[in-house]
Amino acid sequence: MEKKELFRSKMLAYRDAFLKEYGTVLCPQIHKLLFGRSFILSDDGQREEFLNIPDHAEKCATVVAKAARLAAEIILEDEILIYEL
């Protein structure tokens, strides 16, 4: 497979896996899922309200950790197959 095709297939696999996990790739929609509403973080008042949610850091960090895990799994997928042979 050509590098460009491999890159495209892995990006699509990543997007699809993330969508399966969260239903969206957009932060405002993920905010709704996690906090019941979206926030406009460029608005000082809404940003302050968001930052005052007791567990916002943990919930957002969980999303980032899952995203990183998904990316690593997809990136390493071919190498794992080679070692299994």
C-alpha distances in whole Angstrom, upper triangle without the diagonal:
4,6,8,6,6,10,11,10,12,15,15,15,18,20,20,21,24,25,26,28,30,29,29,27,30,33,36,35,34,38,39,37,39,42,43,43,41,42,42,41,42,46,48,50,47,45,48,48,45,45,48,47,47,44,42,40,39,38,36,35,33,31,30,29,28,25,24,24,22,19,20,19,16,15,16,14,12,14,17,15,15,19,20,19
4,6,5,6,9,10,11,12,14,15,16,18,20,21,22,24,26,27,29,30,30,29,27,30,32,35,35,34,37,39,38,39,42,43,42,40,41,41,40,41,44,47,49,46,44,47,48,44,45,48,46,47,44,41,40,39,38,35,34,34,31,30,30,28,25,25,25,22,20,20,20,17,15,17,16,14,16,19,18,18,21,22,22
4,5,5,6,9,10,10,12,14,15,16,18,20,21,22,24,25,27,28,28,27,25,28,30,33,32,32,35,37,35,36,39,41,40,38,38,38,37,38,41,43,46,43,41,44,45,41,41,45,43,44,41,38,37,36,35,32,31,31,29,27,27,26,23,22,22,20,17,18,18,15,13,15,15,13,15,18,18,17,21,22,22
4,5,5,6,9,10,11,12,14,15,16,18,20,21,22,24,26,27,27,25,23,25,28,31,30,30,33,35,34,35,38,39,38,35,36,35,35,36,39,41,44,41,39,42,43,39,40,43,42,43,40,37,36,36,34,32,31,31,28,26,27,25,22,22,23,20,17,19,19,16,14,17,17,15,18,21,20,20,24,25,25
4,5,5,6,9,10,11,12,14,15,16,18,20,21,22,24,26,25,24,22,25,28,31,30,29,33,34,33,34,37,38,38,35,36,36,36,37,40,42,44,41,40,43,43,40,41,44,42,43,40,37,36,36,34,32,31,30,27,26,27,25,22,22,22,19,17,18,18,14,14,16,15,14,17,19,18,19,22,23,23
4,5,5,6,9,10,10,12,14,15,16,18,20,21,23,24,24,23,21,24,27,30,29,28,32,33,32,33,36,37,37,35,36,36,35,36,40,42,44,40,39,42,42,38,39,42,41,41,38,36,34,33,32,30,29,28,25,24,24,22,19,19,19,16,14,15,15,11,10,12,12,10,13,16,15,16,19,20,20
4,6,5,6,9,10,10,12,14,15,16,18,20,21,22,22,21,19,22,24,27,26,26,29,31,29,30,33,35,34,32,33,32,32,33,36,38,40,37,35,39,39,35,36,39,38,39,35,33,31,31,29,27,26,26,23,21,22,20,17,17,17,15,12,14,14,11,10,13,13,12,15,17,17,18,21,22,23
4,5,5,6,9,10,11,12,14,15,16,18,20,21,20,19,17,20,23,26,25,24,28,29,28,29,32,33,33,30,31,31,31,32,35,38,39,36,35,38,38,35,36,39,37,39,35,33,32,31,29,27,27,26,23,22,22,21,17,18,19,16,13,16,16,12,12,15,14,14,17,19,19,20,23,24,25
4,6,5,6,9,10,10,12,14,15,16,18,20,19,19,17,21,23,26,25,24,28,29,27,29,32,33,33,31,32,32,32,34,37,39,41,37,36,39,39,35,36,39,37,38,35,33,32,31,29,27,26,25,22,21,22,20,17,17,17,14,13,14,14,10,11,13,12,12,15,17,16,18,21,21,22
4,5,5,6,9,10,10,12,14,15,16,18,18,18,16,19,22,25,23,22,26,27,26,27,30,31,31,29,30,31,30,32,35,37,39,35,34,37,37,33,34,37,35,36,32,30,29,28,26,24,23,22,19,18,18,16,14,14,14,11,9,11,10,6,7,10,9,10,13,15,15,17,19,20,21
4,5,5,6,9,10,11,12,14,15,16,16,15,13,16,18,21,21,20,23,25,23,25,28,29,28,26,27,27,27,28,32,34,35,32,31,34,34,30,31,34,32,34,30,28,27,26,24,22,22,21,18,17,17,16,12,13,14,11,9,12,12,9,9,13,13,14,17,18,18,20,23,23,25
4,5,5,6,8,10,10,12,14,15,14,14,12,16,19,21,20,19,23,24,23,24,27,28,28,26,27,28,28,29,32,35,36,33,31,35,34,31,32,35,33,34,31,28,28,27,25,23,23,22,18,18,19,16,14,15,16,12,11,14,13,10,12,15,14,15,18,19,19,21,24,24,25
4,6,5,6,9,10,10,12,14,14,14,13,17,19,22,20,19,23,24,22,23,27,28,28,26,28,29,29,31,34,36,37,33,32,35,35,31,32,35,33,33,30,28,27,26,24,22,22,20,17,17,17,14,12,14,13,9,9,12,10,7,10,13,11,13,16,16,16,19,21,21,22
4,5,5,6,9,10,11,12,13,12,11,14,16,19,18,17,20,22,20,21,24,25,25,24,25,26,26,28,31,33,34,30,29,32,31,28,29,31,29,30,27,24,23,22,20,18,18,17,14,13,14,11,9,10,10,7,6,10,9,7,9,12,12,14,16,17,18,20,22,22,24
4,6,5,6,9,10,10,10,9,8,11,14,17,15,14,18,19,18,19,22,23,23,21,23,23,24,26,28,31,32,28,27,30,30,26,27,30,28,29,26,24,23,23,20,18,18,17,14,14,15,12,10,12,13,9,9,13,13,11,13,16,15,18,20,20,21,24,25,26,27
4,5,5,6,9,10,9,9,10,13,16,18,16,15,19,20,18,20,23,23,24,22,24,26,26,28,31,33,34,30,29,32,31,28,29,32,29,30,27,25,25,24,21,20,20,18,15,16,17,13,12,14,14,10,11,14,13,11,14,17,15,18,20,20,20,23,25,25,27
4,5,5,6,9,9,10,10,14,16,19,16,15,18,19,17,18,22,23,23,22,24,26,26,28,31,33,33,30,29,31,30,27,28,30,28,28,25,23,23,21,19,18,18,15,13,14,14,10,9,12,11,7,9,12,10,9,13,15,13,16,19,18,19,22,23,23,25
4,5,5,6,7,7,7,11,12,15,13,11,15,16,14,15,18,19,20,19,21,22,22,25,27,29,30,26,25,28,27,23,24,27,24,25,22,20,19,18,16,14,15,13,10,11,12,8,7,10,10,7,9,13,12,11,14,16,16,19,21,21,22,25,26,26,28
4,5,5,4,5,6,10,12,14,11,11,14,15,13,15,18,18,19,18,20,22,22,25,27,29,30,26,25,28,27,23,25,28,25,26,23,21,21,20,17,16,17,15,12,14,15,12,10,14,14,11,13,16,15,14,17,20,19,22,24,23,24,27,29,28,30
4,6,6,8,10,13,15,17,14,13,16,16,13,15,19,19,20,20,23,24,25,28,30,32,32,28,28,30,29,25,27,29,26,27,24,22,22,21,18,17,18,16,13,15,15,12,12,15,14,11,14,16,15,14,18,19,18,21,24,22,23,26,27,26,29
4,6,8,10,13,14,15,13,11,14,14,11,13,16,17,18,18,21,23,23,26,28,30,30,26,25,28,26,23,24,26,23,23,20,19,19,17,14,14,15,12,10,12,12,9,9,13,12,10,13,15,14,14,18,19,18,22,24,22,24,27,28,27,30
4,5,7,9,10,12,9,7,10,11,8,10,13,14,15,14,17,19,20,23,25,27,26,23,22,25,23,19,21,23,20,21,18,16,17,16,13,12,14,12,9,12,13,10,10,14,14,12,15,18,17,17,20,22,21,25,27,26,27,30,31,30,33
4,7,9,11,12,9,8,12,11,9,12,15,15,15,15,18,20,21,24,25,28,27,24,23,26,24,21,24,25,23,24,21,19,20,20,16,15,17,15,12,15,17,14,13,17,17,15,17,20,19,18,21,24,23,26,28,27,28,31,33,32,34
4,6,8,9,7,7,11,11,10,12,15,15,14,13,16,17,18,21,22,25,25,21,21,24,23,20,22,24,22,24,21,18,19,19,16,14,17,15,12,14,16,14,12,16,17,15,16,19,19,18,21,24,23,26,28,28,29,32,33,33,35
4,7,9,8,7,11,12,12,13,16,16,16,13,15,16,17,19,21,24,24,21,20,23,22,19,21,24,22,24,21,18,18,18,15,13,15,14,11,12,14,13,10,14,15,13,14,17,18,17,19,22,22,25,27,27,28,31,32,32,34
4,6,6,6,9,10,11,12,14,15,13,10,12,12,13,15,17,20,21,17,17,20,19,16,19,21,20,22,20,16,17,18,15,13,15,15,12,13,16,15,13,16,18,16,17,20,21,20,22,25,25,28,30,30,32,34,35,36,38
4,5,5,6,9,10,10,11,13,11,8,9,10,10,13,15,17,18,14,13,17,16,13,15,18,16,18,16,13,14,15,12,10,13,13,10,11,15,14,13,16,18,17,18,21,22,22,23,26,27,30,31,31,33,36,36,37,39
4,5,5,6,9,10,10,10,8,5,6,8,9,12,13,16,16,12,12,16,14,12,15,17,15,18,17,13,15,17,14,12,15,16,13,15,18,17,16,19,21,20,21,24,26,25,27,30,30,33,35,35,36,39,40,40,43
4,5,5,6,9,10,9,8,6,9,11,13,16,17,19,19,15,16,19,17,14,17,19,17,19,18,15,17,17,14,13,16,15,12,15,18,16,15,19,21,19,20,24,24,24,26,29,29,32,34,33,35,38,38,38,41
4,5,5,6,8,9,9,8,10,12,13,17,18,20,19,16,15,18,16,13,15,17,15,17,15,12,14,14,10,9,12,12,9,11,14,13,12,16,17,17,18,21,22,22,24,26,26,30,31,31,32,35,36,36,39
4,5,5,5,7,6,5,7,10,11,14,15,17,16,12,12,14,13,10,12,14,12,14,12,9,12,13,9,9,12,12,10,13,16,15,15,18,20,20,21,24,25,25,27,29,30,33,34,34,36,39,39,39,42
4,6,5,4,4,5,8,12,13,17,17,19,17,14,15,17,14,12,15,16,13,16,14,12,15,16,12,12,16,15,13,16,19,18,18,21,22,22,23,26,27,27,29,31,31,35,36,36,37,40,41,41,43
4,6,6,7,9,12,15,16,20,20,22,21,17,17,19,17,14,17,17,14,16,14,12,15,14,11,11,14,13,11,15,17,15,16,19,20,19,21,24,24,25,27,29,29,32,34,33,35,38,38,38,41
4,6,8,9,11,15,15,19,19,20,19,16,15,17,14,12,14,14,11,12,10,9,11,11,7,8,12,11,10,13,15,14,15,18,19,19,21,24,24,25,27,29,29,33,34,33,35,38,38,38,41
4,6,7,9,13,14,18,17,18,16,13,13,14,11,9,12,12,9,11,10,8,12,12,9,10,14,13,13,16,18,17,18,21,22,23,25,27,28,28,31,32,33,36,38,37,39,42,42,41,45
4,7,10,14,15,19,18,19,17,14,15,16,13,12,15,15,12,14,13,12,15,16,13,14,17,17,15,19,21,20,21,24,25,25,27,29,30,30,32,35,35,38,40,39,40,43,44,43,46
4,7,10,12,16,15,16,15,11,13,14,12,10,14,14,12,15,15,13,16,17,14,14,18,18,16,19,22,21,21,24,26,25,27,30,30,31,33,35,35,39,40,39,41,44,45,44,47
4,7,9,12,12,14,13,9,11,13,11,9,13,14,13,16,15,12,15,17,14,13,17,17,15,17,20,20,20,23,25,24,25,28,29,29,31,34,34,37,39,38,40,43,44,44,46
4,6,9,8,10,10,6,7,10,9,7,10,12,12,15,15,12,14,17,14,13,17,18,16,18,21,21,20,23,26,25,26,29,30,30,32,34,35,38,40,40,42,44,45,45,48
4,5,6,9,9,6,7,10,10,9,12,14,14,18,18,14,16,19,17,15,18,20,18,19,22,23,22,24,27,27,27,30,32,31,32,35,36,39,40,41,43,45,46,46,49
4,5,7,8,6,5,8,9,8,9,12,13,16,16,13,14,17,16,14,16,19,17,17,21,22,21,23,26,26,26,28,31,30,31,34,35,38,39,40,42,44,45,45,48
4,6,9,8,7,10,12,11,12,15,17,20,20,16,17,21,20,17,20,22,20,20,24,25,23,25,28,28,28,31,33,33,33,36,37,40,41,42,44,46,47,48,50
4,6,5,6,9,10,10,12,14,16,19,20,17,18,22,21,19,21,24,22,23,26,27,26,28,31,31,31,34,36,36,36,39,40,43,44,45,47,49,50,51,53
4,6,5,6,9,10,10,12,15,18,19,16,18,21,21,19,22,24,23,23,27,28,27,29,32,32,32,35,37,37,38,40,42,45,46,46,48,50,51,52,55
4,5,5,6,9,10,11,13,16,18,16,18,21,20,19,22,24,24,24,27,29,28,30,33,33,33,36,38,38,39,42,43,46,47,47,49,52,52,53,56
4,5,5,6,9,10,11,15,16,13,15,18,17,16,19,21,20,21,24,25,25,27,30,30,30,33,35,35,36,39,40,43,44,44,46,49,49,50,53
4,5,5,6,9,10,13,14,11,13,16,16,14,17,19,18,19,22,23,23,25,27,28,28,31,33,33,34,36,38,41,42,42,44,46,47,48,50
4,5,5,6,9,12,14,12,13,17,16,15,18,21,20,21,24,25,25,27,29,30,31,33,35,36,36,39,40,43,44,44,47,49,49,50,53
4,6,5,7,10,12,10,13,16,15,15,18,20,20,21,23,25,25,27,29,30,31,33,35,36,37,39,40,43,44,44,46,49,49,49,52
4,5,5,9,10,7,10,13,12,11,14,16,16,17,20,21,21,23,25,26,27,29,31,32,33,35,36,40,40,40,42,45,45,45,49
4,6,8,9,7,8,11,12,11,13,16,16,17,19,21,21,23,25,26,27,29,31,32,33,35,37,40,40,40,43,45,45,45,49
4,6,9,8,10,13,13,13,16,18,18,19,22,23,24,26,28,29,30,32,33,35,36,38,39,42,43,42,45,47,47,48,51
4,6,5,9,10,10,11,14,15,16,18,20,21,22,24,25,27,28,30,31,33,34,36,37,40,41,40,43,45,45,45,49
4,6,8,9,10,12,13,15,16,18,19,21,22,24,25,27,28,29,31,33,34,35,37,40,40,39,42,45,44,44,48
4,6,5,6,9,10,11,13,14,15,17,19,20,21,23,25,26,27,29,30,32,33,36,37,36,38,41,40,40,44
4,6,5,6,8,10,11,12,14,16,17,18,20,21,23,24,26,27,29,30,32,35,35,35,37,40,39,40,43
4,6,5,6,9,10,10,12,14,15,16,18,20,21,22,24,26,27,28,30,33,33,33,36,38,37,38,41
4,6,5,6,9,10,10,12,14,15,16,18,20,21,22,24,25,26,28,31,31,31,33,36,35,35,39
4,5,5,7,9,10,11,13,14,15,17,19,20,21,23,25,26,27,31,31,30,33,35,35,35,38
4,5,5,6,9,10,11,12,14,16,17,19,20,21,23,24,26,29,30,29,32,34,34,34,38
4,5,5,6,9,10,10,12,14,15,16,18,20,21,22,24,27,27,27,30,32,31,32,35
4,5,5,6,8,10,10,12,14,15,16,18,20,21,22,26,26,25,28,30,30,30,33
4,5,5,6,9,10,11,12,14,15,17,18,20,21,24,25,24,27,29,29,30,33
4,5,5,6,9,10,10,12,14,15,16,18,20,23,23,23,26,28,28,29,32
4,5,5,6,9,10,11,12,14,15,16,18,21,21,21,24,26,25,26,29
4,5,5,6,9,10,11,12,14,15,16,20,20,19,22,24,24,25,28
4,5,5,6,9,10,11,12,14,15,19,19,19,21,24,24,25,28
4,5,5,6,9,10,10,12,14,17,17,17,20,22,22,23,26
4,5,5,6,9,10,11,12,15,16,15,18,20,20,20,23
4,6,5,6,9,10,10,14,15,14,16,19,20,20,23
4,5,5,6,9,10,13,14,14,16,18,19,20,23
4,5,5,6,8,11,11,11,14,16,16,17,20
4,6,5,6,9,10,9,12,14,14,15,18
4,6,5,8,10,10,11,14,15,16,18
4,6,7,8,10,12,13,14,16,18
4,6,5,6,9,10,11,12,15
4,6,5,6,9,10,11,13
4,5,5,6,9,10,11
4,5,5,6,9,10
4,5,5,6,9
4,5,5,7
4,5,5
4,5
4
